């Protein structure tokens, strides 16, 4: 008995040209983010593209969180540095 490896695959493989257009659209600043959300929640599209969009959105969320953390660290460092330069004896 021969095993059919393609029997479990219900969706065709995404071609290189489709990936090229998908990545090109995903890299457009605002439109790309909206399209990633559309592709991630699309139930009728190719699940490979949906999983890729979900993974890219997760990476965007991680990057956004790290950016906020970095900005908070820079902000608190700047504020504490400003207060270190104040001569507090003038306020007594």
MARLO-258269 format. One record per residue (C-alpha): residue number from 1; residue in one letter; z negated, x, y negated. Coordinates in nm, 3 decimals. Last residue first. Layout:
// MARLO-258269
   nr  rest        w        u        v
  NUM     A        Z        X        Y
...
//
This chain:
// MARLO-258269
   nr  rest        w        u        v
   92     X   -5.074    1.497   -7.622
   91     X   -4.696    1.452   -7.623
   90     X   -4.604    1.801   -7.747
   89     X   -4.803    1.957   -7.462
   88     X   -4.554    1.807   -7.216
   87     X   -4.287    2.065   -7.296
   86     X   -3.994    1.906   -7.118
   85     X   -3.781    2.140   -6.901
   84     X   -3.935    2.026   -6.571
   83     X   -3.855    1.664   -6.661
   82     X   -3.485    1.746   -6.681
   81     X   -3.493    1.922   -6.344
   80     X   -3.663    1.618   -6.186
   79     X   -3.389    1.393   -6.323
   78     X   -3.112    1.625   -6.203
   77     X   -3.259    1.659   -5.857
   76     X   -3.309    1.283   -5.833
   75     X   -2.946    1.224   -5.927
   74     X   -2.807    1.497   -5.701
   73     X   -3.007    1.366   -5.404
   72     X   -2.906    1.007   -5.481
   71     X   -2.541    1.110   -5.509
   70     X   -2.560    1.293   -5.176
   69     X   -2.716    0.992   -5.002
   68     X   -2.455    0.759   -5.152
   67     X   -2.177    0.993   -5.034
   66     X   -2.331    1.016   -4.687
   65     X   -2.338    0.637   -4.662
   64     X   -1.977    0.607   -4.779
   63     X   -1.866    0.869   -4.528
   62     X   -2.043    0.689   -4.243
   61     X   -1.892    0.355   -4.353
   60     X   -1.543    0.509   -4.374
   59     X   -1.590    0.659   -4.026
   58     X   -1.685    0.314   -3.895
   57     X   -1.376    0.167   -4.064
   56     X   -1.160    0.430   -3.891
   55     X   -1.315    0.342   -3.554
   54     X   -1.251   -0.029   -3.610
   53     X   -0.890    0.041   -3.712
   52     X   -0.834    0.252   -3.399
   51     X   -0.984   -0.022   -3.183
   50     X   -0.752   -0.281   -3.340
   49     X   -0.447   -0.053   -3.298
   48     X   -0.523   -0.004   -2.930
   47     X   -0.597   -0.377   -2.894
   46     X   -0.236   -0.464   -2.991
   45     X   -0.229   -0.775   -3.201
   44     X   -0.338   -1.130   -3.119
   43     X   -0.711   -1.098   -3.189
   42     X   -0.678   -0.935   -3.532
   41     X   -1.027   -0.843   -3.659
   40     X   -0.971   -0.466   -3.680
   39     X   -0.608   -0.498   -3.796
   38     X   -0.706   -0.718   -4.090
   37     X   -1.000   -0.494   -4.184
   36     X   -0.778   -0.187   -4.167
   35     X   -0.518   -0.373   -4.375
   34     X   -0.772   -0.434   -4.651
   33     X   -0.871   -0.067   -4.654
   32     X   -0.507    0.040   -4.659
   31     X   -0.420   -0.193   -4.947
   30     X   -0.692   -0.042   -5.163
   29     X   -0.615    0.331   -5.130
   28     X   -0.286    0.361   -4.934
   27     X   -0.386    0.573   -4.634
   26     X   -0.390    0.280   -4.390
   25     X   -0.027    0.199   -4.475
   24     X    0.087    0.550   -4.382
   23     X   -0.132    0.549   -4.070
   22     X    0.023    0.224   -3.951
   21     X    0.375    0.333   -4.042
   20     X    0.344    0.656   -3.842
   19     X    0.166    0.476   -3.558
   18     X    0.458    0.232   -3.533
   17     X    0.704    0.523   -3.531
   16     X    0.504    0.693   -3.257
   15     X    0.525    0.383   -3.038
   14     X    0.220    0.171   -2.954
   13     X    0.209    0.127   -2.577
   12     X    0.277   -0.226   -2.466
   11     X   -0.004   -0.475   -2.417
   10     X   -0.116   -0.634   -2.093
    9     X   -0.205   -0.315   -1.911
    8     X   -0.387   -0.386   -1.584
    7     X   -0.070   -0.396   -1.372
    6     X    0.061   -0.067   -1.511
    5     X   -0.107    0.153   -1.250
    4     X    0.051   -0.036   -0.960
    3     X   -0.116    0.092   -0.644
    2     X    0.103    0.137   -0.334
    1     X    0.000    0.000    0.000
//
